[in-house]
Every structure is written in C-alpha cells, then in structure tokens.
Amino acid sequence: YIADGLTELITASLAAAADLRVISRTTAMSFRDTTASMPEIAGKTGANWVVEGSVLIDEGQVQVVMQLIAARDDVHVFAETYQTAIDALLDLQNEIANKISANVRKSLGVTAQANAGSSVKMSEQTLRQYLKGRSLQSLRTVDSLRQAADCFSEVIRDETDYADAYASLADTRMLLAHYGAESVPEVRPKIIRDLERAISLEPENPLALYCRGATGLFFDRQFDAAEADLKAALSTLPNHTMAAICLANICSARKDPEGALGWLNQALVSNPLDIGLNMNIGDHLLLHGDYPAAAEQLRNTLDLDSSHTPSRLRLAWALALAGDAE
C-alpha cells in the first residue's frame, strides 16, 4: 500500500507540476504486473513517457528506484535512486515529480514550473495510515471504504492540519452514502464538516473541491455550484476521472448529450483503460437514446474485462432497445 499510495501521490504531483496530460491511476495501475513492452503500453494509452519504479522498505527507511522511459522507442531518459525516512515521503514525491517534469519538458523545449507540494509533516505511523487509506479507497468496495474511513479518521486524530486527509475522509463517506451503505441524512453533516475543514486549510484543494461538487450533485441537486467546484478541481488535477464523470452527469441532467460525451471523452484521454469510465460512456449513450452506439461502446468495454457483469447487463439493455431481442 505504500507503493500504491506513492504512485498516486506522484501522479497527482506530476499533473500539477508538469502541466501535461498524465495518465490516471486506474489505467496506469493496469500495467503493474504486465509483460507488455513499452511501445505496447504507449500504443494502448497514447503515452509518450512512462515512469517505472520500485519501492524497498526497511526499518522505517524507504528506497525508491525510479526511471523515466521514452515509451515509443523504449529509451531510458534518466534513472535515479532516492532514499529517505518514510515520514518524509510527502517531500520525496514532490521531488520525484519535479525531476520527471523537468526532464519531460526539457525534451519539449519548455520550462517546467516546480511544484511546491505539501509542507505537512507527520509521523511514520500516521503517513502509513494515510497511504493505506488511499489504497483501500481505490478498491471501491463497501468493506474497503469502511476500512479507509477508519484509516483517515486515525490520520485526522494525529494530524489536524492535513487537508488531504479531511478531503479523503469526506470522499470516502460520500461514496458509502452514494452506494447506499450509509444513510445520507446521517452522514452528510459529517461530509460537510470535513470538507469545510479541508477547504479552510487549503482553499484550492482539488480533492475537497471534487467531493464538495459531487456531494452537491448527488445529494442536493445543486447543479450550478457543483459544476463550479468540479471545474475548479479539474483545473488543478486535470486527470481526475470522477470529476469529469460528475460534470457529464450534470450535462445529462440538463439534456445536453453532446456536453456529457465531451466530458467523458476528455476523461477517456487520461484514463482509457478504466472500465467504469468506459461503461459510463455506454450509460450516457443509452440515456440519450443512441442504442447502436451504446452497444458498440459496451462491447469495447467488455474487451477490457469480459467478466464485468454490469457492462454485460447494460449491453443486453442496449441490444434490446435497439430491437435485437436475440
């Protein structure tokens, strides 16, 4: 979970520091145990560079071996080894992101803007809990979300000024309510409280702005305020897939199918292998009555994972609505 969490942190920092399109976590992590070559990865994702690395932990020290590869030619641009205490990982992830950003943008002939990153310091145990929580949250099951909420609650008890922890706890609770696992009237005040704390600490925190926007959309139907928050989140973290999906939902609620598909396709550029996103595109095509296109999209989704039952059910709906009963 430390390697997973560090991957997520570097991805977010790189998106902020590089001002470049950065592939989102879900697509990137699909290659974690792959045997695909760098050119194959480039072909599937559209990426020109790949960051590859490994993490070794021993007695409170972490060693990160990282290399930047020009993916289409499979040429190493540079490689470095970093070693630090685990409680200094927040500084290390920014250092790594800035180094990658500088090398990528040097290749493009432009200057990278350094990412200042977080100034929060926390104990090794607290940081471990935060990274474990982020890893559990990404699994998106009810059990993993409950465990993630426990992790983030522990982080907040020990570190009262870390905006990302409050935003992550609010996001986890919002997902549990959205999935029907928690009562909205009971959990919504807690979500708002944690979001207010996160935004008071860091007014432009993209995790908090996204969660406030999603909460306004899902529970309050405050489309204008939600749209403003979601766009603000994407301005800082442009590869935030869920923010783009929420904006697509707002467009659909406003009877704007072109706008909805525009946001979904923008998200697809950064997260082409995310099965949930691909299924959501099929959802929107169904909602807007383009049943043949929905069927084609859902077949493409099942190419990513043939065992994904929700996509197969939606494909059945699309075919039925298109008149293909067989």
C-alpha positions as CSV (number, residue, x, y, z in Angstrom):
1,Y,0.0,0.0,0.0
2,I,3.0,2.3,0.4
3,A,4.0,1.7,-3.2
4,D,0.4,2.2,-4.3
5,G,0.0,5.4,-2.3
6,L,3.3,6.8,-3.5
7,T,2.2,6.1,-7.1
8,E,-0.9,8.0,-6.6
9,L,0.9,10.9,-4.9
10,I,3.5,11.2,-7.6
11,T,0.8,11.0,-10.3
12,A,-1.1,13.9,-8.7
13,S,2.1,16.0,-8.1
14,L,3.3,15.3,-11.7
15,A,-0.1,16.5,-13.1
16,A,0.3,19.7,-11.1
17,A,4.0,20.3,-11.8
18,A,4.2,19.3,-15.5
19,D,1.1,21.0,-16.9
20,L,0.9,17.9,-19.2
21,R,-1.6,15.2,-19.6
22,V,-0.8,12.5,-17.1
23,I,-2.5,9.0,-17.3
24,S,-4.7,8.4,-14.3
25,R,-4.1,5.8,-11.7
26,T,-6.6,3.2,-12.9
27,T,-5.1,2.9,-16.4
28,A,-1.5,3.2,-15.1
29,M,-2.0,0.5,-12.5
30,S,-3.4,-1.9,-15.0
31,F,0.2,-2.4,-16.2
32,R,1.5,-3.0,-12.7
33,D,2.2,-6.7,-13.3
34,T,2.2,-6.6,-17.1
35,T,4.6,-8.2,-19.6
36,A,3.7,-5.6,-22.2
37,S,6.6,-3.8,-23.8
38,M,6.9,0.0,-23.6
39,P,5.8,0.5,-27.2
40,E,2.7,-1.6,-26.5
41,I,1.9,0.4,-23.4
42,A,2.3,3.6,-25.5
43,G,0.0,2.2,-28.1
44,K,-2.7,1.4,-25.6
45,T,-2.6,4.6,-23.6
46,G,-1.2,7.3,-26.0
47,A,1.6,8.0,-23.5
48,N,4.9,9.2,-24.8
49,W,6.8,8.6,-21.5
50,V,6.5,6.0,-18.8
51,V,7.6,6.4,-15.2
52,E,8.7,3.0,-13.8
53,G,9.8,2.3,-10.3
54,S,10.1,0.1,-7.3
55,V,10.0,0.6,-3.5
56,L,12.0,-1.1,-0.8
57,I,11.2,-0.5,2.9
58,D,13.4,-1.5,5.8
59,E,13.3,-0.3,9.4
60,G,11.5,3.0,8.7
61,Q,13.6,3.8,5.6
62,V,12.2,3.8,2.1
63,Q,14.3,3.5,-1.1
64,V,12.6,4.4,-4.4
65,V,14.3,3.4,-7.6
66,M,12.7,5.4,-10.4
67,Q,13.4,5.7,-14.2
68,L,11.8,7.7,-16.9
69,I,11.4,6.0,-20.3
70,A,10.6,7.3,-23.7
71,A,7.9,4.7,-24.3
72,R,7.6,4.6,-28.0
73,D,11.3,4.0,-28.6
74,D,11.9,2.2,-25.2
75,V,14.8,4.5,-24.5
76,H,15.8,5.4,-20.9
77,V,15.8,9.2,-20.3
78,F,17.2,9.0,-16.8
79,A,17.2,6.9,-13.7
80,E,17.7,7.8,-10.0
81,T,17.6,6.2,-6.6
82,Y,16.1,8.1,-3.6
83,Q,16.4,7.1,0.0
84,T,14.6,8.7,2.9
85,A,12.6,8.1,6.1
86,I,9.1,7.0,5.5
87,D,7.8,10.1,7.3
88,A,9.5,12.3,4.6
89,L,7.6,10.6,1.7
90,L,5.4,13.7,1.1
91,D,8.5,15.7,0.3
92,L,10.1,12.9,-1.7
93,Q,7.1,12.5,-4.0
94,N,7.2,16.2,-4.9
95,E,11.0,16.0,-5.5
96,I,10.5,13.0,-7.9
97,A,7.6,14.7,-9.7
98,N,9.6,17.9,-10.2
99,K,12.5,15.9,-11.6
100,I,10.3,14.0,-14.0
101,S,8.6,17.1,-15.1
102,A,11.8,19.0,-15.7
103,N,13.1,16.1,-17.9
104,V,9.9,15.7,-19.9
105,R,9.5,19.4,-20.6
106,K,13.2,19.8,-21.4
107,S,12.5,17.2,-24.2
108,L,9.7,19.5,-25.4
109,G,11.9,22.6,-25.2
110,V,9.8,24.3,-22.4
111,T,10.5,25.1,-18.8
112,A,8.8,23.2,-16.0
113,Q,7.2,25.0,-13.1
114,A,8.3,23.4,-9.8
115,N,5.5,22.0,-7.6
116,A,5.8,23.3,-4.1
117,G,3.9,20.4,-2.7
118,S,2.8,19.8,0.9
119,S,4.5,21.3,3.9
120,V,2.7,18.9,6.3
121,K,5.0,16.7,8.5
122,M,3.6,13.6,10.1
123,S,4.9,10.5,11.9
124,E,5.7,7.3,10.0
125,Q,2.7,5.6,11.5
126,T,0.3,8.4,10.5
127,L,1.7,8.5,7.0
128,R,1.4,4.8,6.7
129,Q,-2.3,5.0,7.7
130,Y,-2.9,7.7,5.1
131,L,-1.3,5.7,2.3
132,K,-3.2,2.6,3.4
133,G,-6.4,4.6,3.4
134,R,-5.8,5.8,-0.2
135,S,-5.0,2.3,-1.3
136,L,-8.2,0.9,0.3
137,Q,-10.4,3.7,-1.0
138,S,-9.3,2.9,-4.6
139,L,-10.8,-0.6,-4.3
140,R,-14.3,0.9,-4.1
141,T,-15.9,-1.9,-2.2
142,V,-18.1,-1.2,0.8
143,D,-15.7,-3.1,3.2
144,S,-12.6,-1.4,1.8
145,L,-14.3,2.0,2.0
146,R,-15.2,1.4,5.7
147,Q,-11.6,0.5,6.4
148,A,-10.4,3.5,4.5
149,A,-12.6,5.8,6.6
150,D,-11.1,4.3,9.8
151,C,-7.6,5.0,8.4
152,F,-8.4,8.6,7.5
153,S,-10.1,9.2,10.9
154,E,-7.0,8.0,12.6
155,V,-4.8,10.3,10.5
156,I,-7.0,13.3,11.4
157,R,-6.7,12.5,15.1
158,D,-2.9,12.6,14.9
159,E,-2.5,15.3,12.2
160,T,-5.1,18.0,12.5
161,D,-3.8,20.2,9.6
162,Y,-3.6,17.9,6.7
163,A,-6.3,19.0,4.2
164,D,-6.0,15.8,2.0
165,A,-6.9,13.6,5.0
166,Y,-10.1,15.5,5.7
167,A,-11.0,15.6,2.0
168,S,-10.2,11.8,1.6
169,L,-12.4,11.0,4.6
170,A,-15.3,13.1,3.2
171,D,-14.9,11.5,-0.2
172,T,-15.0,8.0,1.4
173,R,-18.1,8.8,3.3
174,M,-19.7,10.3,0.3
175,L,-19.1,7.1,-1.7
176,L,-20.5,5.0,1.1
177,A,-23.7,7.1,1.0
178,H,-23.8,7.1,-2.8
179,Y,-23.6,3.3,-2.8
180,G,-26.4,3.1,-0.3
181,A,-24.2,1.7,2.5
182,E,-24.7,4.8,4.8
183,S,-27.7,7.0,5.5
184,V,-27.4,10.3,3.6
185,P,-29.1,12.4,6.3
186,E,-26.8,10.9,8.9
187,V,-23.5,11.1,7.0
188,R,-24.0,14.3,5.0
189,P,-23.3,16.7,8.0
190,K,-20.0,14.8,8.6
191,I,-19.1,15.2,5.0
192,I,-19.7,18.9,5.0
193,R,-17.8,19.3,8.3
194,D,-14.7,17.6,6.9
195,L,-14.9,19.5,3.6
196,E,-15.2,22.8,5.4
197,R,-12.1,21.9,7.4
198,A,-10.1,20.8,4.3
199,I,-11.0,23.9,2.4
200,S,-10.2,26.2,5.3
201,L,-6.7,24.7,5.4
202,E,-6.3,24.7,1.6
203,P,-8.9,26.6,-0.4
204,E,-7.9,25.2,-3.8
205,N,-7.5,21.6,-2.7
206,P,-8.7,19.5,-5.7
207,L,-9.8,16.5,-3.6
208,A,-12.0,18.7,-1.4
209,L,-13.5,20.7,-4.3
210,Y,-14.3,17.5,-6.2
211,C,-16.0,16.0,-3.2
212,R,-18.0,19.1,-2.5
213,G,-19.1,19.2,-6.1
214,A,-20.0,15.5,-6.1
215,T,-21.9,15.9,-2.8
216,G,-23.8,18.9,-4.2
217,L,-24.7,16.9,-7.4
218,F,-25.6,13.6,-5.8
219,F,-27.4,14.7,-2.7
220,D,-28.5,18.3,-3.2
221,R,-29.0,18.6,-7.0
222,Q,-27.3,22.0,-6.8
223,F,-26.0,21.8,-10.4
224,D,-24.5,25.3,-10.7
225,A,-22.5,25.2,-7.5
226,A,-21.4,21.6,-8.2
227,E,-20.3,22.5,-11.7
228,A,-18.1,25.3,-10.4
229,D,-16.5,23.1,-7.8
230,L,-15.9,20.3,-10.3
231,K,-14.3,22.5,-12.9
232,A,-12.1,24.1,-10.2
233,A,-10.9,20.6,-9.2
234,L,-10.1,19.7,-12.8
235,S,-8.2,23.0,-13.3
236,T,-5.7,21.7,-10.6
237,L,-6.0,18.0,-11.2
238,P,-7.0,17.5,-14.9
239,N,-6.8,13.7,-14.8
240,H,-9.5,13.4,-12.0
241,T,-11.8,11.0,-13.8
242,M,-14.7,11.2,-11.3
243,A,-14.9,15.0,-11.6
244,A,-15.3,14.7,-15.3
245,I,-17.9,11.9,-14.9
246,C,-19.9,14.2,-12.5
247,L,-19.8,17.0,-15.0
248,A,-21.1,14.7,-17.6
249,N,-23.9,13.8,-15.3
250,I,-24.8,17.4,-14.9
251,C,-24.9,17.9,-18.6
252,S,-27.2,14.9,-19.0
253,A,-29.5,16.3,-16.3
254,R,-29.6,19.5,-18.3
255,K,-30.5,17.5,-21.5
256,D,-27.1,18.3,-23.1
257,P,-25.9,14.9,-24.5
258,E,-23.0,16.5,-26.5
259,G,-21.7,18.2,-23.4
260,A,-21.9,15.0,-21.4
261,L,-20.0,12.9,-24.0
262,G,-17.5,15.8,-24.3
263,W,-16.6,15.5,-20.6
264,L,-16.5,11.7,-20.7
265,N,-14.2,11.7,-23.8
266,Q,-11.9,14.2,-22.1
267,A,-11.6,11.8,-19.1
268,L,-11.0,8.9,-21.5
269,V,-7.9,10.6,-22.8
270,S,-6.3,10.4,-19.4
271,N,-7.9,7.1,-18.4
272,P,-8.5,5.0,-21.5
273,L,-8.5,1.6,-19.7
274,D,-10.8,2.5,-16.8
275,I,-13.7,0.0,-17.2
276,G,-16.1,2.1,-15.0
277,L,-15.5,5.2,-17.2
278,N,-16.0,3.2,-20.4
279,M,-19.2,1.7,-19.0
280,N,-20.4,5.2,-18.1
281,I,-20.0,6.3,-21.7
282,G,-22.3,3.4,-22.6
283,D,-24.7,4.6,-19.9
284,H,-24.9,8.1,-21.3
285,L,-25.4,6.8,-24.9
286,L,-28.3,4.7,-23.5
287,L,-29.8,7.6,-21.7
288,H,-29.7,9.7,-24.8
289,G,-31.3,7.0,-27.0
290,D,-28.3,6.2,-29.2
291,Y,-28.7,2.4,-28.7
292,P,-26.4,1.1,-31.5
293,A,-23.5,3.4,-30.3
294,A,-24.2,2.3,-26.8
295,A,-23.9,-1.4,-27.8
296,E,-20.7,-0.8,-29.6
297,Q,-19.2,1.1,-26.6
298,L,-20.3,-1.6,-24.2
299,R,-18.7,-4.3,-26.4
300,N,-15.5,-2.3,-26.3
301,T,-15.8,-2.1,-22.5
302,L,-16.1,-5.8,-22.3
303,D,-13.0,-6.2,-24.3
304,L,-11.2,-4.6,-21.3
305,D,-12.7,-7.1,-18.9
306,S,-15.1,-9.8,-20.3
307,S,-16.2,-10.8,-16.8
308,H,-17.5,-7.3,-15.9
309,T,-21.2,-8.1,-15.2
310,P,-22.6,-4.6,-15.0
311,S,-21.3,-3.9,-18.6
312,R,-22.7,-7.1,-19.9
313,L,-26.1,-6.3,-18.4
314,R,-26.0,-2.8,-20.0
315,L,-25.1,-4.4,-23.3
316,A,-28.2,-6.5,-23.0
317,W,-30.3,-3.4,-22.5
318,A,-28.7,-1.6,-25.4
319,L,-29.3,-4.5,-27.8
320,A,-32.9,-5.0,-26.6
321,L,-33.7,-1.2,-27.0
322,A,-32.1,-1.4,-30.5
323,G,-34.5,-4.1,-31.4
324,D,-32.1,-7.1,-31.3
325,A,-34.0,-9.4,-29.0
326,E,-31.9,-12.4,-29.8
